[in-house]
Structures are given as structure tokens and as C-alpha cells.
Amino acid sequence: MPALSVTDLFTIGIGPSSSHTVGPMRAARHFAERVTADGAPERIVCRLYGSLALTGKGHATDRAVMVGLSGWLPDTVDPEAIDGIVSTIEATHRLKLSGQRDIAFSPAADLLFMMGEFLPEHSNGLRFEAFFGDGRMDTATYFSIGGGAITGDGVTAKSDNVALPLAYASSAGLLAICDRHHLSIADVMWRNEDAFRPAPETRAFLDAVRLAMLSSIDRGMEKDGILPGGLNVRRRAHDMAVKLQKRGPRIDPSQIFEWVSLYALSVNEENAAGGRVVTAPTNGAAGVLPAVIKYYETFVPGATIDGTRTLLMTATAIGFLYKTNASISAAEMGCQGEVGVACSMAAAGLCAALGGTTAQIENAAEIGMEHNLGLTCDPIGGLVQVPCIERNTMGAIKAINATYLALNGDGHHIVSLDAVIETMRQTGEDMRVKYKETSLGGLAVNVVEC
């Protein structure tokens, strides 16, 4: 497996879904570049499989594919421009492939939802076909494996040839490295990131992630109205922010939790609207880490930017363990692989920022996941709205609670982080498909859409 970097876990992209929007857009862009380099195709067909087919409409997978084929990436496209790009394609049945060549493209005929069909390699599959005027055909299959990452034909990892100085594959291994070298978990991450780029560039990336996270909170609190998709879910963050601000500066513990919930709501309403958010480690769980960072910077005396960087680096180290030893894809693990992982990461990060020992940090991460085990993914209408938006508030509050539970102990605990990650993996494998981002069970079928 290639070495992982902090840039693999955090992506500044768009909503509403990392696996259903960000990943497919990257796959479509990759295929567009591949076939335009090989000639001048006259037609492109894309087939969506598994969860991408079943909930692709609600997650804007079709729109993401069209935007990606047009040459855009999640971090470069203006979210406000997407409606115009898509509506032009739908009206003209023409698409400017890779931003260069104008080709015929009919969404109804060329973008096919293969309902009920799953490719064996992964639940989120895309298959592209390019047809050339000389009779040639080029095909490629991709898989959106969670957090916006893709694998497939011709996809190479940027870190394939990177050797990490302090590589680890388990929580026990990570703690052993920390103990042997007298380093914190964040220190281990910094040394490993130096294998990818100079430290100032990593610091700049972390600061950009922090700014994007906090900006998504601010935008979410400013906007009002109905979220797209047909469920008629009204944004709540704006009104909630007004009410909390009217109460004035006096803060009691219950108000702190209200503010943390507001921060998470703001981000995930932005995500549901297709706005700019950070995958952390996914879009469906994009509100947990920003809410915990905002809590740290707002309510913790003596909080610093360096503390936030420590929080992010430590959270990343924990995220790598889930990505390596289980999955962060709800199509494989259910929501325990998204909000559960984000909760675990945020708990570890906050514990580190507050000065916790490596044992306490590992304990906080373990608590954060242990109480999310078995969490299903059953979005109503295939939209990242209900229960997803509120679920991020729960994840953020649980992460803070897990941190203080760990800090009030000495780091000794019964269940190790490695054990809880393996349990999550086994639980995800045992979970029925209808509870894994297919909208075939749970709330998705027991709540009448309105």
C-alpha cells in the first residue's frame, strides 16, 4: 500500500458527498484526460454501479460526472458555476470534453444508473467508454473508495515511491514509535510528512484546511432557505446563530454544546447544498472536525494556531489507521466509517491539543469509535441531509466528551484502538447492504418523504 499523506485525508472540495460526488468527479476528469490524449473521441458513456447508482441522484453523482468530464476537479470548480455547466449540457446535449473538444453527450442516454448491479471490487463503481470515429473504443473502470479517493485503470498514487521514516500500521505500532523516539503522535506525523514536502508547505496546507473549515462554518451561519433535493429541509444554522448571539456573551456549559452543534450544522448544511467543504475524512462527516476545532479555538483558554495544527496532525494519524485497516467508505462500513471515524479522529486531535499523553490520545480515539459501532448509513431520499446533518452534531459532541473522559484517566483502558478498528471492520462486513448508503433500509424506507 502506498504511503499516506495528510493531503490524502483532507481535500478542500465540494458537497454533498466525498464518495459519490468528489470521487466520481475525479474519475471522470481522469478518463477525460486519458482519452483526449489518445485521440478525439466522439462519444462518452458512463455507467454507475452499486451505491453510486442507488443513491447517485441524491448525491449529485450524475452532475459530478458531467463536471469532471468537462475538465473540472472538486478543488478547482466554483460551486456556484456547477448549475450553469450542467444545465448547458442538459439543454444542448453537448459537452466540452476535458474543456477542449466539443462532443455529443445526452445525460439520459450516456449516463446510466445500473440499479441493483454491483461490481465485485467495491460498492462504488464507475465504468466509462469512449467511442472514436475510426471505430476504436477505450474503456476504464474506477472505484470511489471513500474520502474522495479513487482507484482504477491508470490511476497511480502520488506517494507510491515515498518511504516514510517512521512508518506504522497499527495503533500499537504508532505508540511504540512515540515511546522509542520520545515523540508525540503529531511529531511522528510531521517527520513523515517531511518525506513528501518541506515542512513550511505542510504547515501552509494545514492552515488552508483550517481556514476552509472555519469558512464553511461562517457561510453556513449566514445562509438561509431550503436545501436542494426535494426533501424541503430548511437550513437551521442561521436562525440558531441569531438566537445564540442574542443571548449575549454569558456562556454556560449547555450553551457551549449548542454552539458546537451550530458549528457542525453549518458545515453540513453547506455540504448538503453543494458548497465548499473539507473532506474530514469524508463529506458526510465534514462537520465534526471543524466543529471541534472551532470549540478549541473559541472556548479553550490559551488555544493557539499551533494547537490546531497539532489537532489536525494527530487526527490525521488516527484517520490513517482506519483508512489502512478498515475503510472510511459508508458504502462499505455504514456511517460508523464516516461520522464514527471523524469522531474518533477529532477526539484524538482535541486530546492532543489539550496536552494529553499518547496513551490518553489513543484512549480518546477508541472511545470516539466504540460508541459509534454499528452506526448505519440510511439517508432519506439518498440525500446527505437526514439524518446526516444532525448526526455530525452528535459526532462533535461525542468527540469532546471522549476527550475529557480520556483526560480524566491515566490512559489505561480495556479496549484498544486497534481492537475497536478491527471490530468496526468486522461490523461493517456483517452489516446488510441495505444499511450501507443504498437508501434501501432503515430511516430511508421508514420515513415518508415530504
Residue pairs with C-beta under 8 A, 6 or more apart in sequence:
1 324
2 157
2 159
2 160
2 162
3 159
3 162
3 163
3 164
3 167
3 192
3 195
4 159
4 320
4 323
4 324
5 159
5 162
5 192
5 193
5 196
6 189
6 193
6 202
6 205
6 206
6 312
6 313
6 316
7 196
7 205
8 147
8 149
8 159
9 147
9 279
9 280
9 281
9 316
9 319
9 320
9 323
10 205
10 209
10 278
10 279
10 280
10 281
10 312
10 316
11 18
11 22
11 74
11 75
11 147
11 148
11 278
11 279
12 75
12 208
12 209
12 212
12 276
12 278
13 21
13 22
13 74
13 75
13 148
13 276
13 277
13 278
13 279
13 283
14 21
14 22
14 74
14 77
14 79
14 82
14 274
14 275
14 276
14 277
15 21
15 79
15 270
15 271
15 272
15 273
15 274
15 275
15 277
15 283
15 286
15 384
16 59
16 60
16 271
16 272
16 273
16 274
16 283
16 383
16 384
17 59
17 60
17 61
17 282
17 283
17 284
17 384
18 146
18 147
18 148
18 279
18 281
18 282
18 283
18 284
18 286
19 51
19 124
19 144
19 145
19 146
19 147
19 148
19 282
19 283
19 329
19 330
19 331
19 437
20 51
20 52
20 55
20 56
20 59
20 60
20 61
20 64
20 124
20 144
20 437
21 59
21 60
21 61
21 63
21 64
21 74
21 274
21 283
22 64
22 74
22 144
22 148
22 279
22 283
23 124
23 142
23 144
23 145
23 146
23 148
23 149
23 150
24 48
24 52
24 61
24 64
24 65
24 68
24 126
24 142
24 144
25 64
25 65
25 67
25 68
25 72
25 73
25 74
25 77
26 68
26 73
26 74
26 148
26 150
27 65
27 68
27 126
27 128
27 142
27 144
27 150
27 152
28 46
28 64
28 65
28 66
28 67
28 68
28 69
28 126
28 128
29 68
29 69
29 71
29 72
29 73
29 98
30 140
30 142
30 150
30 152
30 154
30 155
31 44
31 69
31 128
31 130
31 140
31 142
32 44
32 68
32 69
32 70
32 71
32 97
32 98
33 98
34 138
34 140
34 154
35 41
35 44
35 97
35 130
35 138
36 97
36 98
36 100
36 101
38 138
39 132
39 134
39 136
40 101
40 132
40 133
41 97
41 101
41 103
41 130
41 131
41 132
41 138
42 103
42 104
42 131
42 132
42 133
43 103
43 104
43 105
43 110
43 130
43 131
44 69
44 95
44 97
44 103
44 105
44 110
44 128
44 129
44 130
44 131
45 110
45 111
45 112
45 128
45 129
45 131
46 65
46 69
46 110
46 111
46 112
46 126
46 127
46 128
46 129
47 112
47 114
47 126
47 127
47 128
47 129
48 56
48 61
48 62
48 65
48 111
48 112
48 113
48 114
48 125
48 126
49 114
49 117
49 118
49 119
49 124
49 125
49 126
49 127
50 117
50 118
50 119
50 122
50 123
50 124
50 125
50 331
51 123
51 124
51 330
51 331
51 436
51 437
51 438
52 59
52 61
52 124
52 125
52 126
52 144
53 113
53 114
53 115
53 116
53 117
54 115
54 116
54 382
54 437
54 438
54 439
54 440
55 379
55 382
55 437
55 438
55 439
56 62
56 113
56 382
57 113
57 382
58 229
58 379
58 381
58 382
58 383
58 384
58 439
59 382
59 383
59 384
60 274
62 107
62 111
62 113
63 82
63 86
65 111
65 126
66 85
66 86
66 89
66 95
66 105
66 107
66 111
67 77
67 82
67 85
67 86
69 95
69 97
69 98
69 105
70 85
70 89
70 95
70 96
70 97
70 98
70 99
71 96
71 97
71 98
71 99
71 100
72 85
72 99
74 148
77 85
79 274
79 275
79 276
82 274
88 94
89 95
89 105
89 107
90 107
93 104
93 105
93 106
94 102
94 103
94 104
94 105
95 102
95 103
95 104
95 105
96 102
96 103
97 103
118 125
119 125
119 127
119 141
119 143
121 143
122 143
122 144
122 145
122 151
122 329
122 331
122 332
123 329
123 331
123 332
123 433
123 436
123 437
124 143
124 144
124 145
124 329
124 331
125 141
125 142
125 143
126 141
126 142
126 143
126 144
126 152
127 139
127 140
127 141
127 142
128 139
128 140
128 141
128 142
129 137
129 138
129 139
130 137
130 138
130 139
131 137
132 138
139 153
140 152
140 153
140 154
141 152
141 153
142 150
142 151
142 152
142 153
142 155
143 150
143 151
143 152
144 150
144 329
145 151
145 327
145 329
146 281
146 282
146 323
146 327
146 328
146 329
146 330
146 331
146 332
146 337
147 279
147 281
147 282
147 323
147 328
147 329
148 279
148 282
148 283
159 196
162 195
162 196
163 195
164 192
164 195
165 191
165 192
165 194
165 195
166 177
166 181
166 183
166 188
166 191
166 192
167 192
168 174
168 177
168 188
169 324
169 325
170 321
170 325
170 418
171 321
171 362
171 365
171 416
171 417
171 418
171 421
172 416
172 418
174 185
174 188
174 317
174 321
175 358
175 359
175 362
177 183
177 188
178 184
178 185
178 187
178 188
178 358
179 358
181 188
183 191
184 310
184 314
184 352
184 358
185 313
185 314
185 317
185 348
185 352
185 358
185 361
186 309
186 310
186 313
186 314
186 317
186 352
188 317
189 313
189 314
189 316
189 317
190 199
190 202
190 313
193 199
193 202
194 202
196 202
203 309
206 308
206 309
206 312
206 313
207 305
207 309
209 278
209 312
210 293
210 305
210 308
210 309
210 312
212 276
212 277
212 278
213 267
213 277
213 278
213 280
213 289
213 290
213 293
214 290
214 293
214 294
215 276
216 266
216 267
216 270
216 271
216 275
216 276
216 277
216 278
216 286
216 290
217 263
217 266
217 267
217 290
217 291
217 294
218 266
219 266
219 270
219 275
219 276
220 235
220 237
220 238
220 265
220 266
220 267
220 268
220 269
220 270
220 275
221 237
221 238
221 241
221 262
221 266
222 238
223 235
223 237
223 238
223 269
223 270
223 273
224 235
224 238
224 239
225 234
225 235
226 232
226 233
226 234
226 235
227 233
227 234
227 235
227 269
227 272
227 273
227 383
227 385
228 272
228 273
228 274
229 272
229 381
229 383
229 385
230 381
230 383
230 449
231 380
231 381
231 383
231 385
231 386
231 449
231 450
232 450
233 272
233 383
233 385
233 386
233 389
235 269
235 273
236 265
236 269
237 262
237 265
237 266
237 269
240 258
240 261
240 262
240 265
241 262
241 266
244 255
244 258
244 259
244 262
247 255
251 259
251 299
256 295
256 299
257 397
259 294
259 295
259 298
259 299
260 291
260 292
260 294
260 295
260 393
260 396
260 397
260 400
261 291
261 393
261 396
261 397
263 287
263 290
263 291
263 294
263 295
263 396
264 287
264 288
264 290
264 291
264 392
264 393
264 395
264 396
265 287
265 389
265 390
265 392
265 393
266 287
267 277
267 286
267 287
267 290
267 291
267 392
268 286
268 287
268 384
268 388
268 389
268 392
269 389
270 276
270 277
271 277
271 283
271 284
271 286
271 287
271 384
272 383
272 384
272 385
272 388
272 389
277 283
277 286
278 286
278 289
278 290
279 286
280 286
280 288
280 289
280 290
280 342
280 345
281 319
281 322
281 323
281 328
281 338
281 341
281 342
281 345
282 328
282 329
282 330
282 338
282 341
282 342
283 384
284 330
284 335
284 338
284 339
284 377
284 384
284 388
285 338
285 339
285 341
285 342
285 392
285 395
286 342
286 392
287 389
287 392
287 393
287 395
287 396
288 339
288 342
288 343
288 345
288 346
288 392
288 395
288 396
288 399
289 312
289 315
289 342
289 345
289 346
289 349
291 346
291 392
291 393
291 396
292 311
292 346
292 349
292 350
292 396
292 399
292 400
293 308
293 311
293 312
295 350
295 396
295 400
296 303
296 307
296 308
296 311
296 350
296 353
296 354
297 303
297 308
300 307
300 353
300 354
303 353
307 353
308 353
310 349
310 352
310 353
311 349
311 350
311 352
311 353
312 349
313 349
313 352
314 348
314 349
314 351
314 352
314 353
314 361
315 345
315 346
315 348
315 349
316 345
317 348
318 344
318 345
318 348
318 349
318 365
318 417
319 328
319 341
319 345
321 417
321 418
321 421
322 328
322 337
322 341
322 344
322 345
322 421
322 424
325 418
325 421
325 422
325 425
326 333
326 337
326 421
326 422
326 424
326 425
326 428
327 333
327 337
327 425
327 428
328 337
328 338
328 341
329 337
330 337
330 338
330 377
330 436
330 437
331 377
331 436
331 437
331 438
332 428
332 436
333 424
333 425
333 427
333 428
333 431
333 436
334 374
334 375
334 376
334 377
334 427
334 428
334 431
334 435
334 436
334 437
335 372
335 375
335 376
335 377
335 388
335 391
336 369
336 372
336 373
336 374
336 375
336 424
336 427
336 428
337 424
337 428
338 377
339 372
339 375
339 391
339 392
339 394
339 395
340 368
340 369
340 372
340 373
340 375
340 395
340 424
341 369
342 392
342 395
342 399
343 368
343 369
343 372
343 395
343 396
343 398
343 399
343 402
344 365
344 366
344 368
344 369
344 372
344 399
344 402
344 417
345 365
345 368
346 368
346 395
346 396
346 399
347 364
347 365
347 367
347 368
347 398
347 399
347 400
347 402
347 403
347 406
348 361
348 362
348 364
348 365
348 368
350 364
350 399
350 400
350 403
351 360
351 361
351 363
351 364
351 365
351 402
351 403
351 406
351 407
352 361
354 403
354 407
356 364
356 403
356 406
356 407
357 411
358 411
359 410
359 411
359 412
360 406
360 407
360 409
360 410
360 411
361 406
362 411
362 416
362 417
363 405
363 406
363 409
363 411
363 412
363 413
363 417
364 402
364 403
364 405
364 406
364 407
365 402
365 417
366 413
366 415
366 416
366 417
366 419
366 420
367 402
367 405
367 406
368 398
368 399
368 402
369 417
369 420
369 421
369 424
370 415
370 420
371 398
371 402
372 395
372 398
373 420
373 423
373 424
373 427
374 427
374 431
376 431
376 435
376 436
376 441
376 442
377 435
377 436
377 437
378 387
378 434
378 435
378 439
378 441
378 442
378 443
378 444
378 445
379 385
379 386
379 387
379 388
379 437
379 439
379 443
379 444
380 386
380 387
380 439
380 443
380 444
380 447
380 449
381 439
381 444
381 449
382 439
382 444
386 443
386 447
387 443
428 436
432 441
433 440
434 440
434 441
434 442
435 441
435 442
439 445
